[in-house]
Amino acid sequence: MTENPSPLGRFERILLATDGSEHSAGAIAIAGEMAKKCGAKLYIVSIALYSPGTNSLEPTLGIEAERLAMNNVEAARDRLGYGNCETRVLQNTDPARAIIEAAEKLRADVIVMGRRGRRGLVRWKLGHATERVVGMAPCPVLVAPRSARMWRNKILLATDGSRYSDTAAAIAGNIAALCALPLTAISSTLSSHSPERRQEAQEAIERVRQALSEKGIQVDSWLAEGRPEQTIIKAAEKAGADLIVMGSHGRTGLDKVFMGSVSERVLNQTGCPVLIARS
């Protein structure tokens, strides 16, 4: 029987993608703690890059790729020591596509992965595979810097009233309730915005504050002025938040674009894990 996706923020099937590099360390740590906290099934996957032309000429390359991928998942499994765990090696020419297809097949409630992988060339820049997974995944994606750990202080929710933000709010609320953590909701305006737009931003965070407060979650809300990615990162630092939750796109985001510019900038610039929600 095909399992249905779990309610938003109820992580019963967690997909951890690792490439065995140091950039996966934070993702491995968080996925393991999330699985234990939620009593979830944890799937650990790694990609054996497959090139039909090259592998037909040099079969040993494909064998070596599979061996390395198997080492990656086994190392992560052994490090976590979590019983309800399954490891898989995925053959594909495209790492992002392999992860997305695995999430669809396994009905994953969340994908956990590093900010970048072995192919990343710039220290803080979001990896191409991670960017594509965030933009195309069928479920939320949690992106973890390599030094990240499970959140224990506060959750920061960025909202702008879009349907993506509404999904993010539902997820953030359920995580806050599960972890018994306070939450800060923030919305941003620019000096060029009209009074009507400012009012909409105020109403968006007030709606979130009221909805989450009714669920017994401790919520405070801020309306900040400035570039959204800057206000989100500064608010997280000021609040002591160690998890940011936000939508993949904002009010001006286009569905055809892999990922909105604000979410991409936050992922590139913050030092804490970021959970990106899709509508």
JOMOMO-V299383 format. One record per backbone hydrogen bond with DSSP energy under -1.0 kcal/mol. NH is the residue of the N-H (numbers start at 1). CO is the residue of the C=O. Records with the same first field share a line. If there is no record, write none. Layout:
NH = CO, CO
This chain:
10 = 7
12 = 10
14 = 41
15 = 110
16 = 43
17 = 112
18 = 45
24 = 21
25 = 22
28 = 24
29 = 25
30 = 26
31 = 27
32 = 28
33 = 29
34 = 30
35 = 31
36 = 32
37 = 33
38 = 34
39 = 35
40 = 35
41 = 12
42 = 84
43 = 14
44 = 86
45 = 16
46 = 88
48 = 90
50 = 92
55 = 51
56 = 52
57 = 53
58 = 54
61 = 58
63 = 59
64 = 60
65 = 61
66 = 62
67 = 63
68 = 64
69 = 65
70 = 66
71 = 67
72 = 68
73 = 69
74 = 70
75 = 71
76 = 72
77 = 73
78 = 74
79 = 75
80 = 76
81 = 77
85 = 83
86 = 42
88 = 44
90 = 46
92 = 48
98 = 94
99 = 95
100 = 96
101 = 97
102 = 98
103 = 99
104 = 100
105 = 101
106 = 102
108 = 103
109 = 13
110 = 13
111 = 140
112 = 15
113 = 142
115 = 144
120 = 117
127 = 115
131 = 127
132 = 128
133 = 129
134 = 130
135 = 131
136 = 132
137 = 133
141 = 276
142 = 111
143 = 274
144 = 113
148 = 145
155 = 182
156 = 243
157 = 184
158 = 245
159 = 186
166 = 162
167 = 163
168 = 164
169 = 165
170 = 166
171 = 167
172 = 168
173 = 169
174 = 170
175 = 171
176 = 172
177 = 173
178 = 174
179 = 175
181 = 176
183 = 218
184 = 155
185 = 220
186 = 157
187 = 222
189 = 224
193 = 190
198 = 194
199 = 195
200 = 196
201 = 197
202 = 198
203 = 199
204 = 200
205 = 201
206 = 202
207 = 203
208 = 204
209 = 205
210 = 206
211 = 207
212 = 208
213 = 209
214 = 210
216 = 213
217 = 212
220 = 183
222 = 185
224 = 187
226 = 189
231 = 227
232 = 228
233 = 229
234 = 230
235 = 231
236 = 232
237 = 233
238 = 234
239 = 235
241 = 236
242 = 154
244 = 273
245 = 156
246 = 275
248 = 277
253 = 250
257 = 254
260 = 248
264 = 260
265 = 261
266 = 262
267 = 263
268 = 264
269 = 265
270 = 266
274 = 143
275 = 244
276 = 141
277 = 246
